[in-house]
C-alpha cells in the first residue's frame, strides 16, 4: 500500500531514503554525489511523483518504487 511521504516524520523519511540509497550500491557515474545530494535527489523524485513510498504489511517494511 502506498503511504504519503508527507505523513512521515522527517527523521523517519530520511532513514528510509538513506536505506534505499545504500541498497543501490556504488555510484560509478561520471560524477560522484554526496549522501546529502543523493537524499535530495530522492526527495525531489518523491515530490514530483516519480517514485512512491510503499509499505508491505506482510514483511512490515517500506520501500521506494518507481511509478510507471
PyMOL Python script that loads the backbone (N, CA, C, O; Angstrom):
from pymol import cmd

cmd.read_pdbstr("""\
ATOM      1  N   UNK A   1       0.839  -1.169   0.000  1.00  0.00           N
ATOM      2  CA  UNK A   1       0.000   0.000   0.000  1.00  0.00           C
ATOM      3  C   UNK A   1       0.888   1.237   0.000  1.00  0.00           C
ATOM      4  O   UNK A   1       1.915   1.278   0.678  1.00  0.00           O
ATOM      5  N   UNK A   2       0.485   2.236  -0.761  1.00  0.00           N
ATOM      6  CA  UNK A   2       1.251   3.479  -0.826  1.00  0.00           C
ATOM      7  C   UNK A   2       0.961   4.334   0.401  1.00  0.00           C
ATOM      8  O   UNK A   2      -0.169   4.400   0.884  1.00  0.00           O
ATOM      9  N   UNK A   3       2.001   4.981   0.888  1.00  0.00           N
ATOM     10  CA  UNK A   3       1.896   5.870   2.040  1.00  0.00           C
ATOM     11  C   UNK A   3       2.362   7.254   1.598  1.00  0.00           C
ATOM     12  O   UNK A   3       3.455   7.380   1.046  1.00  0.00           O
ATOM     13  N   UNK A   4       1.560   8.294   1.825  1.00  0.00           N
ATOM     14  CA  UNK A   4       2.022   9.645   1.502  1.00  0.00           C
ATOM     15  C   UNK A   4       3.266   9.980   2.330  1.00  0.00           C
ATOM     16  O   UNK A   4       3.232   9.948   3.560  1.00  0.00           O
ATOM     17  N   UNK A   5       4.349  10.298   1.646  1.00  0.00           N
ATOM     18  CA  UNK A   5       5.609  10.567   2.350  1.00  0.00           C
ATOM     19  C   UNK A   5       5.486  11.764   3.285  1.00  0.00           C
ATOM     20  O   UNK A   5       6.222  11.864   4.267  1.00  0.00           O
ATOM     21  N   UNK A   6       4.558  12.673   2.985  1.00  0.00           N
ATOM     22  CA  UNK A   6       4.376  13.869   3.803  1.00  0.00           C
ATOM     23  C   UNK A   6       3.868  13.527   5.204  1.00  0.00           C
ATOM     24  O   UNK A   6       3.984  14.344   6.118  1.00  0.00           O
ATOM     25  N   UNK A   7       3.306  12.332   5.381  1.00  0.00           N
ATOM     26  CA  UNK A   7       2.760  11.947   6.677  1.00  0.00           C
ATOM     27  C   UNK A   7       3.821  11.397   7.632  1.00  0.00           C
ATOM     28  O   UNK A   7       3.539  11.172   8.809  1.00  0.00           O
ATOM     29  N   UNK A   8       5.031  11.182   7.133  1.00  0.00           N
ATOM     30  CA  UNK A   8       6.098  10.644   7.972  1.00  0.00           C
ATOM     31  C   UNK A   8       6.873  11.762   8.661  1.00  0.00           C
ATOM     32  O   UNK A   8       6.977  12.876   8.147  1.00  0.00           O
ATOM     33  N   UNK A   9       7.411  11.442   9.828  1.00  0.00           N
ATOM     34  CA  UNK A   9       8.342  12.350  10.493  1.00  0.00           C
ATOM     35  C   UNK A   9       9.561  12.516   9.590  1.00  0.00           C
ATOM     36  O   UNK A   9       9.933  11.585   8.876  1.00  0.00           O
ATOM     37  N   UNK A  10      10.176  13.679   9.616  1.00  0.00           N
ATOM     38  CA  UNK A  10      11.330  13.964   8.761  1.00  0.00           C
ATOM     39  C   UNK A  10      12.453  12.949   8.972  1.00  0.00           C
ATOM     40  O   UNK A  10      13.077  12.500   8.010  1.00  0.00           O
ATOM     41  N   UNK A  11      12.708  12.588  10.231  1.00  0.00           N
ATOM     42  CA  UNK A  11      13.789  11.637  10.526  1.00  0.00           C
ATOM     43  C   UNK A  11      13.480  10.252   9.971  1.00  0.00           C
ATOM     44  O   UNK A  11      14.375   9.560   9.486  1.00  0.00           O
ATOM     45  N   UNK A  12      12.217   9.850  10.041  1.00  0.00           N
ATOM     46  CA  UNK A  12      11.809   8.539   9.531  1.00  0.00           C
ATOM     47  C   UNK A  12      11.961   8.487   8.024  1.00  0.00           C
ATOM     48  O   UNK A  12      12.490   7.516   7.482  1.00  0.00           O
ATOM     49  N   UNK A  13      11.498   9.531   7.343  1.00  0.00           N
ATOM     50  CA  UNK A  13      11.616   9.575   5.889  1.00  0.00           C
ATOM     51  C   UNK A  13      13.077   9.552   5.473  1.00  0.00           C
ATOM     52  O   UNK A  13      13.447   8.835   4.544  1.00  0.00           O
ATOM     53  N   UNK A  14      13.895  10.318   6.142  1.00  0.00           N
ATOM     54  CA  UNK A  14      15.319  10.341   5.797  1.00  0.00           C
ATOM     55  C   UNK A  14      15.946   8.959   5.989  1.00  0.00           C
ATOM     56  O   UNK A  14      16.746   8.526   5.160  1.00  0.00           O
ATOM     57  N   UNK A  15      15.595   8.267   7.062  1.00  0.00           N
ATOM     58  CA  UNK A  15      16.144   6.926   7.302  1.00  0.00           C
ATOM     59  C   UNK A  15      15.737   5.966   6.186  1.00  0.00           C
ATOM     60  O   UNK A  15      16.545   5.147   5.748  1.00  0.00           O
ATOM     61  N   UNK A  16      14.498   6.060   5.728  1.00  0.00           N
ATOM     62  CA  UNK A  16      14.034   5.201   4.630  1.00  0.00           C
ATOM     63  C   UNK A  16      14.794   5.535   3.353  1.00  0.00           C
ATOM     64  O   UNK A  16      15.215   4.635   2.626  1.00  0.00           O
ATOM     65  N   UNK A  17      14.972   6.823   3.077  1.00  0.00           N
ATOM     66  CA  UNK A  17      15.700   7.241   1.875  1.00  0.00           C
ATOM     67  C   UNK A  17      17.151   6.777   1.939  1.00  0.00           C
ATOM     68  O   UNK A  17      17.676   6.259   0.954  1.00  0.00           O
ATOM     69  N   UNK A  18      17.805   6.958   3.083  1.00  0.00           N
ATOM     70  CA  UNK A  18      19.209   6.544   3.210  1.00  0.00           C
ATOM     71  C   UNK A  18      19.358   5.035   3.048  1.00  0.00           C
ATOM     72  O   UNK A  18      20.319   4.567   2.437  1.00  0.00           O
ATOM     73  N   UNK A  19      18.417   4.276   3.591  1.00  0.00           N
ATOM     74  CA  UNK A  19      18.462   2.821   3.451  1.00  0.00           C
ATOM     75  C   UNK A  19      18.298   2.438   1.981  1.00  0.00           C
ATOM     76  O   UNK A  19      18.982   1.539   1.493  1.00  0.00           O
ATOM     77  N   UNK A  20      17.396   3.116   1.281  1.00  0.00           N
ATOM     78  CA  UNK A  20      17.186   2.883  -0.148  1.00  0.00           C
ATOM     79  C   UNK A  20      18.465   3.184  -0.926  1.00  0.00           C
ATOM     80  O   UNK A  20      18.869   2.404  -1.788  1.00  0.00           O
ATOM     81  N   UNK A  21      19.097   4.306  -0.623  1.00  0.00           N
ATOM     82  CA  UNK A  21      20.331   4.703  -1.307  1.00  0.00           C
ATOM     83  C   UNK A  21      21.429   3.677  -1.063  1.00  0.00           C
ATOM     84  O   UNK A  21      22.163   3.323  -1.985  1.00  0.00           O
ATOM     85  N   UNK A  22      21.545   3.200   0.163  1.00  0.00           N
ATOM     86  CA  UNK A  22      22.611   2.242   0.481  1.00  0.00           C
ATOM     87  C   UNK A  22      22.427   0.926  -0.265  1.00  0.00           C
ATOM     88  O   UNK A  22      23.408   0.251  -0.577  1.00  0.00           O
ATOM     89  N   UNK A  23      21.181   0.551  -0.555  1.00  0.00           N
ATOM     90  CA  UNK A  23      20.923  -0.676  -1.319  1.00  0.00           C
ATOM     91  C   UNK A  23      21.236  -0.509  -2.800  1.00  0.00           C
ATOM     92  O   UNK A  23      21.449  -1.493  -3.510  1.00  0.00           O
ATOM     93  N   UNK A  24      21.264   0.731  -3.263  1.00  0.00           N
ATOM     94  CA  UNK A  24      21.521   0.983  -4.679  1.00  0.00           C
ATOM     95  C   UNK A  24      22.971   0.720  -5.055  1.00  0.00           C
ATOM     96  O   UNK A  24      23.286   0.629  -6.242  1.00  0.00           O
ATOM     97  N   UNK A  25      23.852   0.597  -4.087  1.00  0.00           N
ATOM     98  CA  UNK A  25      25.244   0.252  -4.367  1.00  0.00           C
ATOM     99  C   UNK A  25      26.106   1.449  -4.682  1.00  0.00           C
ATOM    100  O   UNK A  25      25.726   2.599  -4.460  1.00  0.00           O
ATOM    101  N   UNK A  26      27.266   1.150  -5.203  1.00  0.00           N
ATOM    102  CA  UNK A  26      28.261   2.171  -5.501  1.00  0.00           C
ATOM    103  C   UNK A  26      27.892   2.934  -6.758  1.00  0.00           C
ATOM    104  O   UNK A  26      27.332   2.378  -7.703  1.00  0.00           O
ATOM    105  N   UNK A  27      28.213   4.206  -6.751  1.00  0.00           N
ATOM    106  CA  UNK A  27      27.929   5.110  -7.855  1.00  0.00           C
ATOM    107  C   UNK A  27      29.120   5.099  -8.813  1.00  0.00           C
ATOM    108  O   UNK A  27      30.206   5.547  -8.446  1.00  0.00           O
ATOM    109  N   UNK A  28      28.936   4.599 -10.022  1.00  0.00           N
ATOM    110  CA  UNK A  28      30.036   4.540 -10.986  1.00  0.00           C
ATOM    111  C   UNK A  28      29.873   5.551 -12.122  1.00  0.00           C
ATOM    112  O   UNK A  28      30.502   5.411 -13.171  1.00  0.00           O
ATOM    113  N   UNK A  29      29.047   6.551 -11.923  1.00  0.00           N
ATOM    114  CA  UNK A  29      28.823   7.550 -12.954  1.00  0.00           C
ATOM    115  C   UNK A  29      30.001   8.494 -13.113  1.00  0.00           C
ATOM    116  O   UNK A  29      31.012   8.369 -12.423  1.00  0.00           O
ATOM    117  N   UNK A  30      29.857   9.437 -14.029  1.00  0.00           N
ATOM    118  CA  UNK A  30      30.920  10.396 -14.313  1.00  0.00           C
ATOM    119  C   UNK A  30      31.116  11.366 -13.142  1.00  0.00           C
ATOM    120  O   UNK A  30      32.189  11.948 -12.987  1.00  0.00           O
ATOM    121  N   UNK A  31      30.091  11.534 -12.334  1.00  0.00           N
ATOM    122  CA  UNK A  31      30.148  12.468 -11.213  1.00  0.00           C
ATOM    123  C   UNK A  31      29.735  11.732  -9.948  1.00  0.00           C
ATOM    124  O   UNK A  31      28.722  11.033  -9.936  1.00  0.00           O
ATOM    125  N   UNK A  32      30.514  11.887  -8.885  1.00  0.00           N
ATOM    126  CA  UNK A  32      30.150  11.276  -7.606  1.00  0.00           C
ATOM    127  C   UNK A  32      29.303  12.262  -6.816  1.00  0.00           C
ATOM    128  O   UNK A  32      29.597  13.457  -6.782  1.00  0.00           O
ATOM    129  N   UNK A  33      28.257  11.759  -6.184  1.00  0.00           N
ATOM    130  CA  UNK A  33      27.363  12.587  -5.394  1.00  0.00           C
ATOM    131  C   UNK A  33      27.515  12.246  -3.916  1.00  0.00           C
ATOM    132  O   UNK A  33      27.713  11.086  -3.554  1.00  0.00           O
ATOM    133  N   UNK A  34      27.420  13.259  -3.074  1.00  0.00           N
ATOM    134  CA  UNK A  34      27.468  13.037  -1.628  1.00  0.00           C
ATOM    135  C   UNK A  34      26.150  12.409  -1.184  1.00  0.00           C
ATOM    136  O   UNK A  34      25.164  12.420  -1.920  1.00  0.00           O
ATOM    137  N   UNK A  35      26.149  11.866   0.021  1.00  0.00           N
ATOM    138  CA  UNK A  35      24.919  11.292   0.561  1.00  0.00           C
ATOM    139  C   UNK A  35      23.825  12.349   0.599  1.00  0.00           C
ATOM    140  O   UNK A  35      22.677  12.067   0.254  1.00  0.00           O
ATOM    141  N   UNK A  36      24.170  13.557   1.015  1.00  0.00           N
ATOM    142  CA  UNK A  36      23.179  14.635   1.095  1.00  0.00           C
ATOM    143  C   UNK A  36      22.577  14.930  -0.276  1.00  0.00           C
ATOM    144  O   UNK A  36      21.369  15.138  -0.389  1.00  0.00           O
ATOM    145  N   UNK A  37      23.407  14.951  -1.317  1.00  0.00           N
ATOM    146  CA  UNK A  37      22.909  15.197  -2.672  1.00  0.00           C
ATOM    147  C   UNK A  37      21.984  14.067  -3.125  1.00  0.00           C
ATOM    148  O   UNK A  37      20.954  14.316  -3.752  1.00  0.00           O
ATOM    149  N   UNK A  38      22.353  12.834  -2.808  1.00  0.00           N
ATOM    150  CA  UNK A  38      21.516  11.689  -3.184  1.00  0.00           C
ATOM    151  C   UNK A  38      20.174  11.734  -2.453  1.00  0.00           C
ATOM    152  O   UNK A  38      19.129  11.467  -3.047  1.00  0.00           O
ATOM    153  N   UNK A  39      20.208  12.073  -1.161  1.00  0.00           N
ATOM    154  CA  UNK A  39      18.967  12.189  -0.394  1.00  0.00           C
ATOM    155  C   UNK A  39      18.072  13.243  -1.028  1.00  0.00           C
ATOM    156  O   UNK A  39      16.870  13.023  -1.179  1.00  0.00           O
ATOM    157  N   UNK A  40      18.639  14.380  -1.398  1.00  0.00           N
ATOM    158  CA  UNK A  40      17.843  15.448  -2.011  1.00  0.00           C
ATOM    159  C   UNK A  40      17.279  15.013  -3.361  1.00  0.00           C
ATOM    160  O   UNK A  40      16.141  15.349  -3.690  1.00  0.00           O
ATOM    161  N   UNK A  41      18.056  14.276  -4.142  1.00  0.00           N
ATOM    162  CA  UNK A  41      17.563  13.776  -5.428  1.00  0.00           C
ATOM    163  C   UNK A  41      16.357  12.859  -5.236  1.00  0.00           C
ATOM    164  O   UNK A  41      15.382  12.947  -5.981  1.00  0.00           O
ATOM    165  N   UNK A  42      16.426  11.985  -4.240  1.00  0.00           N
ATOM    166  CA  UNK A  42      15.305  11.077  -3.972  1.00  0.00           C
ATOM    167  C   UNK A  42      14.098  11.869  -3.479  1.00  0.00           C
ATOM    168  O   UNK A  42      12.971  11.602  -3.897  1.00  0.00           O
ATOM    169  N   UNK A  43      14.322  12.841  -2.593  1.00  0.00           N
ATOM    170  CA  UNK A  43      13.208  13.686  -2.117  1.00  0.00           C
ATOM    171  C   UNK A  43      12.545  14.409  -3.288  1.00  0.00           C
ATOM    172  O   UNK A  43      11.319  14.505  -3.348  1.00  0.00           O
ATOM    173  N   UNK A  44      13.357  14.919  -4.220  1.00  0.00           N
ATOM    174  CA  UNK A  44      12.806  15.598  -5.393  1.00  0.00           C
ATOM    175  C   UNK A  44      11.935  14.652  -6.213  1.00  0.00           C
ATOM    176  O   UNK A  44      10.876  15.047  -6.701  1.00  0.00           O
ATOM    177  N   UNK A  45      12.375  13.412  -6.366  1.00  0.00           N
ATOM    178  CA  UNK A  45      11.587  12.429  -7.114  1.00  0.00           C
ATOM    179  C   UNK A  45      10.271  12.121  -6.399  1.00  0.00           C
ATOM    180  O   UNK A  45       9.241  11.941  -7.048  1.00  0.00           O
ATOM    181  N   UNK A  46      10.301  12.059  -5.068  1.00  0.00           N
ATOM    182  CA  UNK A  46       9.066  11.869  -4.301  1.00  0.00           C
ATOM    183  C   UNK A  46       8.119  13.046  -4.522  1.00  0.00           C
ATOM    184  O   UNK A  46       6.925  12.853  -4.751  1.00  0.00           O
ATOM    185  N   UNK A  47       8.651  14.259  -4.452  1.00  0.00           N
ATOM    186  CA  UNK A  47       7.828  15.460  -4.612  1.00  0.00           C
ATOM    187  C   UNK A  47       7.217  15.546  -6.001  1.00  0.00           C
ATOM    188  O   UNK A  47       6.091  16.021  -6.152  1.00  0.00           O
ATOM    189  N   UNK A  48       7.944  15.094  -7.020  1.00  0.00           N
ATOM    190  CA  UNK A  48       7.432  15.112  -8.398  1.00  0.00           C
ATOM    191  C   UNK A  48       6.497  13.946  -8.683  1.00  0.00           C
ATOM    192  O   UNK A  48       5.817  13.935  -9.710  1.00  0.00           O
ATOM    193  N   UNK A  49       6.455  12.970  -7.789  1.00  0.00           N
ATOM    194  CA  UNK A  49       5.600  11.807  -8.008  1.00  0.00           C
ATOM    195  C   UNK A  49       6.224  10.746  -8.889  1.00  0.00           C
ATOM    196  O   UNK A  49       5.526   9.851  -9.366  1.00  0.00           O
ATOM    197  N   UNK A  50       7.537  10.827  -9.117  1.00  0.00           N
ATOM    198  CA  UNK A  50       8.230   9.825  -9.935  1.00  0.00           C
ATOM    199  C   UNK A  50       8.441   8.523  -9.179  1.00  0.00           C
ATOM    200  O   UNK A  50       8.546   7.456  -9.785  1.00  0.00           O
ATOM    201  N   UNK A  51       8.502   8.611  -7.848  1.00  0.00           N
ATOM    202  CA  UNK A  51       8.598   7.427  -7.001  1.00  0.00           C
ATOM    203  C   UNK A  51       7.594   7.574  -5.864  1.00  0.00           C
ATOM    204  O   UNK A  51       7.191   8.681  -5.509  1.00  0.00           O
ATOM    205  N   UNK A  52       7.198   6.435  -5.301  1.00  0.00           N
ATOM    206  CA  UNK A  52       6.251   6.436  -4.189  1.00  0.00           C
ATOM    207  C   UNK A  52       6.805   5.591  -3.053  1.00  0.00           C
ATOM    208  O   UNK A  52       7.653   4.721  -3.254  1.00  0.00           O
ATOM    209  N   UNK A  53       6.312   5.865  -1.870  1.00  0.00           N
ATOM    210  CA  UNK A  53       6.669   5.101  -0.683  1.00  0.00           C
ATOM    211  C   UNK A  53       5.627   4.007  -0.515  1.00  0.00           C
ATOM    212  O   UNK A  53       4.431   4.283  -0.421  1.00  0.00           O
ATOM    213  N   UNK A  54       6.087   2.774  -0.479  1.00  0.00           N
ATOM    214  CA  UNK A  54       5.193   1.634  -0.391  1.00  0.00           C
ATOM    215  C   UNK A  54       5.466   0.869   0.900  1.00  0.00           C
ATOM    216  O   UNK A  54       6.620   0.631   1.256  1.00  0.00           O
ATOM    217  N   UNK A  55       4.393   0.485   1.601  1.00  0.00           N
ATOM    218  CA  UNK A  55       4.509  -0.329   2.811  1.00  0.00           C
ATOM    219  C   UNK A  55       3.953  -1.708   2.522  1.00  0.00           C
ATOM    220  O   UNK A  55       2.841  -1.845   2.011  1.00  0.00           O
ATOM    221  N   UNK A  56       4.733  -2.736   2.851  1.00  0.00           N
ATOM    222  CA  UNK A  56       4.310  -4.122   2.679  1.00  0.00           C
ATOM    223  C   UNK A  56       3.922  -4.666   4.051  1.00  0.00           C
ATOM    224  O   UNK A  56       4.790  -4.890   4.894  1.00  0.00           O
ATOM    225  N   UNK A  57       2.616  -4.884   4.285  1.00  0.00           N
ATOM    226  CA  UNK A  57       2.191  -5.358   5.605  1.00  0.00           C
ATOM    227  C   UNK A  57       2.695  -6.762   5.946  1.00  0.00           C
ATOM    228  O   UNK A  57       2.853  -7.093   7.121  1.00  0.00           O
ATOM    229  N   UNK A  58       2.944  -7.581   4.937  1.00  0.00           N
ATOM    230  CA  UNK A  58       3.441  -8.940   5.201  1.00  0.00           C
ATOM    231  C   UNK A  58       4.844  -8.921   5.795  1.00  0.00           C
ATOM    232  O   UNK A  58       5.130  -9.634   6.756  1.00  0.00           O
ATOM    233  N   UNK A  59       5.715  -8.100   5.216  1.00  0.00           N
ATOM    234  CA  UNK A  59       7.096  -8.021   5.706  1.00  0.00           C
ATOM    235  C   UNK A  59       7.286  -6.872   6.696  1.00  0.00           C
ATOM    236  O   UNK A  59       8.341  -6.737   7.317  1.00  0.00           O
ATOM    237  N   UNK A  60       6.240  -6.043   6.832  1.00  0.00           N
ATOM    238  CA  UNK A  60       6.285  -4.863   7.696  1.00  0.00           C
ATOM    239  C   UNK A  60       7.483  -3.984   7.362  1.00  0.00           C
ATOM    240  O   UNK A  60       8.215  -3.538   8.245  1.00  0.00           O
ATOM    241  N   UNK A  61       7.668  -3.744   6.054  1.00  0.00           N
ATOM    242  CA  UNK A  61       8.793  -2.929   5.602  1.00  0.00           C
ATOM    243  C   UNK A  61       8.323  -1.911   4.573  1.00  0.00           C
ATOM    244  O   UNK A  61       7.293  -2.079   3.921  1.00  0.00           O
ATOM    245  N   UNK A  62       9.115  -0.851   4.450  1.00  0.00           N
ATOM    246  CA  UNK A  62       8.851   0.207   3.475  1.00  0.00           C
ATOM    247  C   UNK A  62       9.875   0.133   2.362  1.00  0.00           C
ATOM    248  O   UNK A  62      11.007  -0.306   2.565  1.00  0.00           O
ATOM    249  N   UNK A  63       9.462   0.567   1.184  1.00  0.00           N
ATOM    250  CA  UNK A  63      10.371   0.624   0.054  1.00  0.00           C
ATOM    251  C   UNK A  63       9.945   1.773  -0.845  1.00  0.00           C
ATOM    252  O   UNK A  63       8.784   2.184  -0.840  1.00  0.00           O
ATOM    253  N   UNK A  64      10.884   2.279  -1.606  1.00  0.00           N
ATOM    254  CA  UNK A  64      10.593   3.305  -2.601  1.00  0.00           C
ATOM    255  C   UNK A  64      10.521   2.625  -3.957  1.00  0.00           C
ATOM    256  O   UNK A  64      11.397   1.837  -4.312  1.00  0.00           O
ATOM    257  N   UNK A  65       9.468   2.934  -4.716  1.00  0.00           N
ATOM    258  CA  UNK A  65       9.272   2.290  -6.006  1.00  0.00           C
ATOM    259  C   UNK A  65       8.992   3.330  -7.075  1.00  0.00           C
ATOM    260  O   UNK A  65       8.316   4.331  -6.836  1.00  0.00           O
ATOM    261  N   UNK A  66       9.528   3.068  -8.265  1.00  0.00           N
ATOM    262  CA  UNK A  66       9.294   3.954  -9.400  1.00  0.00           C
ATOM    263  C   UNK A  66       7.842   3.840  -9.852  1.00  0.00           C
ATOM    264  O   UNK A  66       7.241   2.767  -9.799  1.00  0.00           O
ATOM    265  N   UNK A  67       7.296   4.956 -10.293  1.00  0.00           N
ATOM    266  CA  UNK A  67       5.947   4.988 -10.850  1.00  0.00           C
ATOM    267  C   UNK A  67       6.083   4.816 -12.353  1.00  0.00           C
ATOM    268  O   UNK A  67       6.846   5.530 -13.003  1.00  0.00           O
ATOM    269  N   UNK A  68       5.350   3.878 -12.893  1.00  0.00           N
ATOM    270  CA  UNK A  68       5.432   3.616 -14.347  1.00  0.00           C
ATOM    271  C   UNK A  68       4.236   4.164 -15.055  1.00  0.00           C
ATOM    272  O   UNK A  68       4.129   4.040 -16.275  1.00  0.00           O
TER     273      UNK A  68
END
""", "prot")
cmd.dss("prot")
cmd.show_as("cartoon", "prot")
cmd.util.cbc("prot")
cmd.orient("prot")
